[in-house]
Amino acid sequence: MARVVLLAGASGSGKTSLCRRLGVPVLALDDFYRDGDDPALPHRFGIVDWDDPRSWDAGAALAAVRRLCADGAADVPVYDIPTSRRSGTARLDLGGAPVFVAEGIFAAELVAACREAGVLADALCLRLHPATTFVRRLLRDLAESRKPPLTLVRRGLGLARGEPALVRRWVAAGCRPCTIPEAERTLRDLLAAG
């Protein structure tokens, strides 16, 4: 049975880059967003608030984590952020890895359930200065044409103001705050221990 490391952090904090650098199997929790035309989606800044947990399907994400832990593979959604909808599914196979990462801004939402199921290896949240994540997020979102530039700036400033409260919420949910180098050491140790 595999175990999961839940990796939370503000949008632009480096979660995806860290996982790529380590070559660890990754379940991208952003792929569990609800489609943009779902009438129940929350709104903020005049657009859908994609940073509100109600914009995300926690039940489906947890089911995928449990399947990966039990079976080592699962069919997971593929989400297209520019069009705000699922575009298909993909097979995620852990290839026998004993540990994988489930990363996204909502990772902390799964801590209690994963701990209760006995599949939690660790829960981390990346902590950077909000100005750093603002710049990183803006550059990434502009490069990927995620939304109109003015929307990205307005949204980014609001997110930067709210980032300290998010980190406090993730810590309260059971994540350990850490820097990118600290998270990298933790993940490398878990991978080595197998």
N, C-alpha and C positions, 0 to 999 in steps of 0.2 A: 504494500500500500504506500502510495506517495503522500507527501505532506506539502502544505502550501505556506508560503511566506506572503502575507498581505502587505503591499507597499502602497501607502497613501502619500499624498503630497499635492501641493497646489499645482494647477495647470501651468506647465513650463518649468517645474522644479527639477526636471532631469530624470524622472522615473524610467521612461522608455529608453533614454540614452544609456542609463546605468545597466539596464537589463541586456541591451544589445551588446554592450562592452563585455559583459560577463558570459554571454552566450548561453544563458539559462533559459529553459522553456518558460514561455510567458503566456498567461491568459490576460488579454487586454480587456479590462472591465469596461472601457469606453464603448466597446462593441455591444453592450447591453442597454444602450440608450433606447428610449421609446421613439417611435417615428415622429417627425416634426408636425404632423397633422393630427396627432392625438389630442382631442379636446381637453383632456385633463392635465395637460402640461402646465407647469407654473410659469409666470412671466415676470421679467424684471428688465429695466433699461429699455422698455419698449419691444423686447424680443423674448423668446423662450429662455428661461433661466436654466441653462444646462448645468449649472453648478448646484442646483437644488436636487436632493436625493429623489424627489418625486418625479424627476425627468428620466429616471433609470429603473430598470427591472431587476430589483434585488433578488427576487425569487428565482428567476432564470439564471442569474449569475451564480447564486449559491448552488443550484442544481448542477451547473457545469463544473464548479469546483469539486463537488462531491463525486461526480462521475470521473473526473480526472484522477482524484485520489484513489478511488476504488478500482477503476479499469485501466488507467494510464492513457486514456484517449477519450475524446468527446467531440461531437459536432457542435460548433459554436457559431454565433452570428458574425457577419461582417458588416460593419456600419460605415456608411459614407458620410463624413461630417459635413462637407459642403452642401449636400442635398438633404441632410438631416433625416436619413432613413436607412434601414437595413437593405443591403444590396445582395444578400445571399448568405450562404453558410460555408464554413471551412472545417476541415478535420484537424484538430490539434492533438498530436501524438507526443507524449512525453519521452518516447524512445527509451523507456526504462529508467529515466531519471528519478531519483528518490525524492527530489525537492523541485518545486516549480514556484514561480512568482505570479500572483494575481495582482496587477497594478492598475491604479486609477484613483481619481479623486474620491471615489466612494468605497475604497477598499476597507476603511474602518467600519463600514456598515455591516461587514461580514465577520468581524472579529468574534463576537459572542457565539454565533452559530457554528463557526469553524472550531472554536475552542470546545464547545459542547460536543461536537461530533468527533473530537479527538484527532483532527487532521491539521491543526495549526502548528506550524514549525516556529513561526515568529510573526509579529505585526510591527511594522516600522512606519514612521512618517518622516519624510524629508522636510527639513526645516532650513530655509534660506531666507535672506532678507527680502521683504516684499518688493523692493525696487528691482532686485535681481530677477525675480520670477516675472515681474511685469514686462521687463525688456525682453527676456527670453521668450515669453509667451507671445508678445506682440510680433517679434521677428518671425517666429514659427508660423503664426496664424496669417500674417501677411504673405509669407512665402507660399503657403498652401492655399491662399485665397479662400479662407474659411468663411469669412463674412466681409461686408463692406468695411473699409479702413476706419471710418469715423465710429462705427459700431464697435469695432475691436478696441479702439482707444478708450471710448466711454466705458465699455464693459471691463476692460483691463484695469482702469483706475478704481472702479468699484471693487473689483476682486482684490486688488492690492490693499485697499483699506480694510477689507474683511478677512484677510489672510491670517492675522494673529488669532482671531476667534476660531477660525477653522482648525488651526493646529491644536488649540486648546480642546476643541470638540473631539478631534481624532485621538488625542492623548486620553481624554476621559472615556473614550470607547475602547481603550486597551492598546493603542499603538505607542511604541517608544519613539520619542523624537530623536532624530539624528541628522548629522551632516551627510553629504554624499560619500565622503571617504569612510565614515563610520558604517554606513549601510553597505558599502562595497565589502568591507572587512567581514561584516556579519554574514553576508551572502556567500562569500568565498569559504568561510569556515563551515557553514551549513552544507555547501556543495561537497567540500572535502570530506566531511564526516559521513556523508551519504546516508 
